[in-house]
Amino acid sequence: MKDSLQNILKGCYIYLEIFILSLFVTSCAHLKDNIVEYKTLLPDPSNLPCCWQTTEKLEIKFKSKETSLSSVTAIFDNKLIVVIFDSFGRKLLNITQTGGQVRVEKEIEMTEELPTDWLLLGIFLRDMPDIGWSFKESNWLVKQNGNKKILNQANRAVITLTEEPSPKDKLLENLHDNRLISNFIYHDLDLEVKITRLKKQRL
Protein backbone atom coordinates (compact mmCIF):
# COMPACT_ATOMS: atom_id res chain seq x y z
CA MET A 1 0.00 0.00 0.00
CA LYS A 2 2.79 2.36 0.97
CA ASP A 3 4.78 1.52 -2.19
CA SER A 4 1.70 2.09 -4.35
CA LEU A 5 1.11 5.55 -2.84
CA GLN A 6 4.77 6.50 -3.38
CA ASN A 7 4.56 5.45 -7.03
CA ILE A 8 1.43 7.57 -7.53
CA LEU A 9 3.10 10.63 -5.93
CA LYS A 10 6.23 10.09 -8.01
CA GLY A 11 4.14 10.00 -11.18
CA CYS A 12 2.37 13.22 -10.19
CA TYR A 13 5.69 14.99 -9.63
CA ILE A 14 6.92 13.92 -13.07
CA TYR A 15 3.76 15.25 -14.78
CA LEU A 16 4.03 18.49 -12.78
CA GLU A 17 7.65 18.98 -13.87
CA ILE A 18 6.74 18.38 -17.52
CA PHE A 19 3.85 20.88 -17.26
CA ILE A 20 6.05 23.60 -15.70
CA LEU A 21 8.80 22.98 -18.28
CA SER A 22 6.33 23.30 -21.16
CA LEU A 23 5.02 26.61 -19.75
CA PHE A 24 8.58 27.90 -19.44
CA VAL A 25 9.47 26.98 -23.03
CA THR A 26 6.26 28.54 -24.38
CA SER A 27 6.78 31.80 -22.49
CA CYS A 28 10.42 32.03 -23.61
CA ALA A 29 9.46 31.47 -27.25
CA HIS A 30 6.86 34.24 -27.04
CA LEU A 31 9.35 36.62 -25.43
CA LYS A 32 11.94 35.84 -28.09
CA ASP A 33 9.45 36.64 -30.87
CA ASN A 34 8.72 40.07 -29.37
CA ILE A 35 12.40 40.98 -29.00
CA VAL A 36 13.27 39.88 -32.53
CA GLU A 37 10.36 41.87 -33.96
CA TYR A 38 11.55 45.16 -32.45
CA LYS A 39 15.22 44.59 -33.35
CA THR A 40 14.35 43.68 -36.92
CA LEU A 41 11.88 46.47 -37.64
CA LEU A 42 13.27 49.59 -36.02
CA PRO A 43 16.28 51.73 -36.95
CA ASP A 44 18.46 53.16 -34.19
CA PRO A 45 17.34 56.56 -32.79
CA SER A 46 20.97 57.71 -33.03
CA ASN A 47 20.28 58.15 -36.79
CA LEU A 48 17.69 60.84 -36.07
CA PRO A 49 18.77 64.50 -36.08
CA CYS A 50 19.40 65.68 -32.52
CA CYS A 51 18.23 67.32 -30.33
CA TRP A 52 14.62 68.52 -30.58
CA GLN A 53 11.11 68.28 -29.21
CA THR A 54 7.75 68.61 -30.96
CA THR A 55 4.20 69.09 -29.73
CA GLU A 56 1.64 67.55 -32.09
CA LYS A 57 -2.02 66.75 -32.62
CA LEU A 58 -2.84 63.18 -33.67
CA GLU A 59 -5.91 62.00 -35.54
CA ILE A 60 -5.88 58.21 -35.69
CA LYS A 61 -8.20 55.99 -37.67
CA PHE A 62 -7.54 52.42 -36.57
CA LYS A 63 -9.82 49.49 -37.38
CA SER A 64 -12.57 51.91 -38.50
CA LYS A 65 -12.45 53.78 -35.17
CA GLU A 66 -11.36 57.43 -35.06
CA THR A 67 -9.48 58.87 -32.08
CA SER A 68 -8.10 62.35 -31.41
CA LEU A 69 -4.99 62.54 -29.25
CA SER A 70 -1.95 64.74 -28.70
CA SER A 71 1.70 63.90 -28.28
CA VAL A 72 5.12 65.19 -27.35
CA THR A 73 8.07 63.65 -29.21
CA ALA A 74 11.67 64.21 -28.20
CA ILE A 75 15.07 62.97 -29.38
CA PHE A 76 18.20 63.42 -27.25
CA ASP A 77 21.14 61.32 -26.00
CA ASN A 78 20.45 58.81 -28.82
CA LYS A 79 17.03 58.15 -27.28
CA LEU A 80 13.56 58.56 -28.81
CA ILE A 81 10.70 59.37 -26.45
CA VAL A 82 7.02 59.67 -27.38
CA VAL A 83 4.38 60.61 -24.80
CA ILE A 84 0.74 60.37 -25.90
CA PHE A 85 -2.11 62.23 -24.18
CA ASP A 86 -5.89 62.02 -24.46
CA SER A 87 -8.11 64.95 -25.47
CA PHE A 88 -8.15 66.15 -21.84
CA GLY A 89 -4.36 66.25 -21.57
CA ARG A 90 -4.05 63.09 -19.44
CA LYS A 91 -1.02 60.92 -20.18
CA LEU A 92 -1.96 57.58 -21.72
CA LEU A 93 1.24 56.12 -23.10
CA ASN A 94 4.98 56.59 -22.72
CA ILE A 95 7.19 55.01 -25.40
CA THR A 96 10.98 55.02 -25.07
CA GLN A 97 13.40 53.55 -27.61
CA THR A 98 17.12 53.17 -27.03
CA GLY A 99 18.99 51.27 -29.72
CA GLY A 100 16.74 48.39 -30.79
CA GLN A 101 14.98 48.13 -27.42
CA VAL A 102 11.52 49.64 -26.91
CA ARG A 103 9.84 50.20 -23.55
CA VAL A 104 6.11 50.96 -23.42
CA GLU A 105 4.46 52.23 -20.24
CA LYS A 106 0.68 52.30 -20.45
CA GLU A 107 -1.59 54.13 -18.01
CA ILE A 108 -4.73 52.40 -16.73
CA GLU A 109 -6.85 54.87 -18.75
CA MET A 110 -5.31 53.56 -21.98
CA THR A 111 -7.80 50.89 -23.04
CA GLU A 112 -6.99 50.86 -26.77
CA GLU A 113 -4.18 48.80 -28.30
CA LEU A 114 -1.99 50.81 -30.66
CA PRO A 115 0.73 49.33 -32.92
CA THR A 116 3.46 51.34 -31.19
CA ASP A 117 6.34 49.90 -33.22
CA TRP A 118 4.64 51.00 -36.47
CA LEU A 119 3.96 54.46 -35.05
CA LEU A 120 7.69 54.73 -34.30
CA LEU A 121 8.45 53.69 -37.88
CA GLY A 122 6.33 56.63 -39.01
CA ILE A 123 8.50 59.01 -36.97
CA PHE A 124 11.65 57.56 -38.53
CA LEU A 125 10.15 57.87 -42.01
CA ARG A 126 9.28 61.51 -41.44
CA ASP A 127 12.38 62.73 -39.58
CA MET A 128 15.33 60.44 -40.37
CA PRO A 129 17.65 60.83 -43.39
CA ASP A 130 17.19 57.98 -45.87
CA ILE A 131 20.70 56.63 -45.16
CA GLY A 132 19.51 55.68 -41.67
CA TRP A 133 17.48 52.79 -43.10
CA SER A 134 20.66 51.01 -44.28
CA PHE A 135 21.46 49.21 -41.03
CA LYS A 136 22.53 45.59 -40.54
CA GLU A 137 19.94 43.01 -41.62
CA SER A 138 17.65 45.81 -42.79
CA ASN A 139 15.29 45.16 -45.69
CA TRP A 140 13.87 48.69 -45.68
CA LEU A 141 14.02 51.07 -48.65
CA VAL A 142 12.63 54.60 -48.93
CA LYS A 143 11.38 55.98 -52.25
CA GLN A 144 10.48 59.64 -52.74
CA ASN A 145 8.21 61.34 -55.26
CA GLY A 146 7.59 65.03 -54.66
CA ASN A 147 6.03 65.46 -51.23
CA LYS A 148 5.42 61.71 -50.93
CA LYS A 149 7.71 59.21 -49.20
CA ILE A 150 7.08 55.47 -49.40
CA LEU A 151 8.68 53.00 -47.01
CA ASN A 152 9.18 49.60 -48.60
CA GLN A 153 10.02 46.35 -46.87
CA ALA A 154 11.34 43.60 -49.13
CA ASN A 155 10.12 45.56 -52.21
CA ARG A 156 6.61 45.93 -50.78
CA ALA A 157 5.10 49.29 -49.78
CA VAL A 158 4.16 49.34 -46.08
CA ILE A 159 3.88 53.06 -45.22
CA THR A 160 3.10 56.06 -47.43
CA LEU A 161 3.75 59.55 -46.03
CA THR A 162 2.61 62.83 -47.57
CA GLU A 163 3.44 66.20 -46.03
CA GLU A 164 2.12 69.70 -46.53
CA PRO A 165 2.02 72.96 -44.61
CA SER A 166 -1.17 73.74 -42.74
CA PRO A 167 -3.46 76.08 -44.77
CA LYS A 168 -2.57 79.22 -42.84
CA ASP A 169 1.18 78.58 -43.15
CA LYS A 170 1.36 77.93 -46.90
CA LEU A 171 2.63 81.44 -47.62
CA LEU A 172 5.45 81.25 -45.05
CA GLU A 173 8.94 80.72 -46.47
CA ASN A 174 10.55 78.58 -43.76
CA LEU A 175 8.28 75.54 -43.69
CA HIS A 176 10.63 73.64 -41.35
CA ASP A 177 9.85 75.99 -38.45
CA ASN A 178 6.11 76.22 -39.01
CA ARG A 179 3.08 73.97 -38.76
CA LEU A 180 3.30 70.82 -40.83
CA ILE A 181 0.67 68.20 -41.59
CA SER A 182 1.88 64.61 -42.05
CA ASN A 183 -0.51 61.98 -43.39
CA PHE A 184 0.46 58.33 -42.91
CA ILE A 185 -1.19 55.34 -44.58
CA TYR A 186 -0.18 51.93 -43.21
CA HIS A 187 -0.93 49.52 -46.03
CA ASP A 188 -0.77 46.27 -44.06
CA LEU A 189 -2.90 47.62 -41.21
CA ASP A 190 -6.30 49.23 -41.15
CA LEU A 191 -4.53 52.37 -39.95
CA GLU A 192 -4.33 56.00 -41.02
CA VAL A 193 -2.63 58.69 -38.94
CA LYS A 194 -2.75 62.46 -39.45
CA ILE A 195 -0.19 64.40 -37.41
CA THR A 196 -0.28 68.19 -37.20
CA ARG A 197 2.89 69.68 -35.79
CA LEU A 198 2.00 72.56 -33.48
CA LYS A 199 5.45 73.46 -32.18
CA LYS A 200 9.05 72.38 -32.65
CA GLN A 201 11.95 73.48 -30.51
CA ARG A 202 15.59 72.54 -29.99
CA LEU A 203 16.70 70.97 -26.71
C-alpha positions as CSV (number, residue, x, y, z in Angstrom):
1,M,0.0,0.0,0.0
2,K,2.8,2.4,1.0
3,D,4.8,1.5,-2.2
4,S,1.7,2.1,-4.3
5,L,1.1,5.5,-2.8
6,Q,4.8,6.5,-3.4
7,N,4.6,5.4,-7.0
8,I,1.4,7.6,-7.5
9,L,3.1,10.6,-5.9
10,K,6.2,10.1,-8.0
11,G,4.1,10.0,-11.2
12,C,2.4,13.2,-10.2
13,Y,5.7,15.0,-9.6
14,I,6.9,13.9,-13.1
15,Y,3.8,15.2,-14.8
16,L,4.0,18.5,-12.8
17,E,7.7,19.0,-13.9
18,I,6.7,18.4,-17.5
19,F,3.9,20.9,-17.3
20,I,6.1,23.6,-15.7
21,L,8.8,23.0,-18.3
22,S,6.3,23.3,-21.2
23,L,5.0,26.6,-19.8
24,F,8.6,27.9,-19.4
25,V,9.5,27.0,-23.0
26,T,6.3,28.5,-24.4
27,S,6.8,31.8,-22.5
28,C,10.4,32.0,-23.6
29,A,9.5,31.5,-27.2
30,H,6.9,34.2,-27.0
31,L,9.3,36.6,-25.4
32,K,11.9,35.8,-28.1
33,D,9.5,36.6,-30.9
34,N,8.7,40.1,-29.4
35,I,12.4,41.0,-29.0
36,V,13.3,39.9,-32.5
37,E,10.4,41.9,-34.0
38,Y,11.5,45.2,-32.5
39,K,15.2,44.6,-33.3
40,T,14.3,43.7,-36.9
41,L,11.9,46.5,-37.6
42,L,13.3,49.6,-36.0
43,P,16.3,51.7,-36.9
44,D,18.5,53.2,-34.2
45,P,17.3,56.6,-32.8
46,S,21.0,57.7,-33.0
47,N,20.3,58.1,-36.8
48,L,17.7,60.8,-36.1
49,P,18.8,64.5,-36.1
50,C,19.4,65.7,-32.5
51,C,18.2,67.3,-30.3
52,W,14.6,68.5,-30.6
53,Q,11.1,68.3,-29.2
54,T,7.8,68.6,-31.0
55,T,4.2,69.1,-29.7
56,E,1.6,67.6,-32.1
57,K,-2.0,66.7,-32.6
58,L,-2.8,63.2,-33.7
59,E,-5.9,62.0,-35.5
60,I,-5.9,58.2,-35.7
61,K,-8.2,56.0,-37.7
62,F,-7.5,52.4,-36.6
63,K,-9.8,49.5,-37.4
64,S,-12.6,51.9,-38.5
65,K,-12.5,53.8,-35.2
66,E,-11.4,57.4,-35.1
67,T,-9.5,58.9,-32.1
68,S,-8.1,62.3,-31.4
69,L,-5.0,62.5,-29.2
70,S,-1.9,64.7,-28.7
71,S,1.7,63.9,-28.3
72,V,5.1,65.2,-27.3
73,T,8.1,63.6,-29.2
74,A,11.7,64.2,-28.2
75,I,15.1,63.0,-29.4
76,F,18.2,63.4,-27.2
77,D,21.1,61.3,-26.0
78,N,20.4,58.8,-28.8
79,K,17.0,58.2,-27.3
80,L,13.6,58.6,-28.8
81,I,10.7,59.4,-26.4
82,V,7.0,59.7,-27.4
83,V,4.4,60.6,-24.8
84,I,0.7,60.4,-25.9
85,F,-2.1,62.2,-24.2
86,D,-5.9,62.0,-24.5
87,S,-8.1,64.9,-25.5
88,F,-8.1,66.2,-21.8
89,G,-4.4,66.2,-21.6
90,R,-4.1,63.1,-19.4
91,K,-1.0,60.9,-20.2
92,L,-2.0,57.6,-21.7
93,L,1.2,56.1,-23.1
94,N,5.0,56.6,-22.7
95,I,7.2,55.0,-25.4
96,T,11.0,55.0,-25.1
97,Q,13.4,53.6,-27.6
98,T,17.1,53.2,-27.0
99,G,19.0,51.3,-29.7
100,G,16.7,48.4,-30.8
101,Q,15.0,48.1,-27.4
102,V,11.5,49.6,-26.9
103,R,9.8,50.2,-23.6
104,V,6.1,51.0,-23.4
105,E,4.5,52.2,-20.2
106,K,0.7,52.3,-20.5
107,E,-1.6,54.1,-18.0
108,I,-4.7,52.4,-16.7
109,E,-6.9,54.9,-18.7
110,M,-5.3,53.6,-22.0
111,T,-7.8,50.9,-23.0
112,E,-7.0,50.9,-26.8
113,E,-4.2,48.8,-28.3
114,L,-2.0,50.8,-30.7
115,P,0.7,49.3,-32.9
116,T,3.5,51.3,-31.2
117,D,6.3,49.9,-33.2
118,W,4.6,51.0,-36.5
119,L,4.0,54.5,-35.0
120,L,7.7,54.7,-34.3
121,L,8.5,53.7,-37.9
122,G,6.3,56.6,-39.0
123,I,8.5,59.0,-37.0
124,F,11.6,57.6,-38.5
125,L,10.2,57.9,-42.0
126,R,9.3,61.5,-41.4
127,D,12.4,62.7,-39.6
128,M,15.3,60.4,-40.4
129,P,17.6,60.8,-43.4
130,D,17.2,58.0,-45.9
131,I,20.7,56.6,-45.2
132,G,19.5,55.7,-41.7
133,W,17.5,52.8,-43.1
134,S,20.7,51.0,-44.3
135,F,21.5,49.2,-41.0
136,K,22.5,45.6,-40.5
137,E,19.9,43.0,-41.6
138,S,17.6,45.8,-42.8
139,N,15.3,45.2,-45.7
140,W,13.9,48.7,-45.7
141,L,14.0,51.1,-48.6
142,V,12.6,54.6,-48.9
143,K,11.4,56.0,-52.2
144,Q,10.5,59.6,-52.7
145,N,8.2,61.3,-55.3
146,G,7.6,65.0,-54.7
147,N,6.0,65.5,-51.2
148,K,5.4,61.7,-50.9
149,K,7.7,59.2,-49.2
150,I,7.1,55.5,-49.4
151,L,8.7,53.0,-47.0
152,N,9.2,49.6,-48.6
153,Q,10.0,46.3,-46.9
154,A,11.3,43.6,-49.1
155,N,10.1,45.6,-52.2
156,R,6.6,45.9,-50.8
157,A,5.1,49.3,-49.8
158,V,4.2,49.3,-46.1
159,I,3.9,53.1,-45.2
160,T,3.1,56.1,-47.4
161,L,3.7,59.5,-46.0
162,T,2.6,62.8,-47.6
163,E,3.4,66.2,-46.0
164,E,2.1,69.7,-46.5
165,P,2.0,73.0,-44.6
166,S,-1.2,73.7,-42.7
167,P,-3.5,76.1,-44.8
168,K,-2.6,79.2,-42.8
169,D,1.2,78.6,-43.1
170,K,1.4,77.9,-46.9
171,L,2.6,81.4,-47.6
172,L,5.4,81.3,-45.0
173,E,8.9,80.7,-46.5
174,N,10.5,78.6,-43.8
175,L,8.3,75.5,-43.7
176,H,10.6,73.6,-41.4
177,D,9.9,76.0,-38.5
178,N,6.1,76.2,-39.0
179,R,3.1,74.0,-38.8
180,L,3.3,70.8,-40.8
181,I,0.7,68.2,-41.6
182,S,1.9,64.6,-42.0
183,N,-0.5,62.0,-43.4
184,F,0.5,58.3,-42.9
185,I,-1.2,55.3,-44.6
186,Y,-0.2,51.9,-43.2
187,H,-0.9,49.5,-46.0
188,D,-0.8,46.3,-44.1
189,L,-2.9,47.6,-41.2
190,D,-6.3,49.2,-41.1
191,L,-4.5,52.4,-39.9
192,E,-4.3,56.0,-41.0
193,V,-2.6,58.7,-38.9
194,K,-2.7,62.5,-39.5
195,I,-0.2,64.4,-37.4
196,T,-0.3,68.2,-37.2
197,R,2.9,69.7,-35.8
198,L,2.0,72.6,-33.5
199,K,5.4,73.5,-32.2
200,K,9.1,72.4,-32.6
201,Q,12.0,73.5,-30.5
202,R,15.6,72.5,-30.0
203,L,16.7,71.0,-26.7
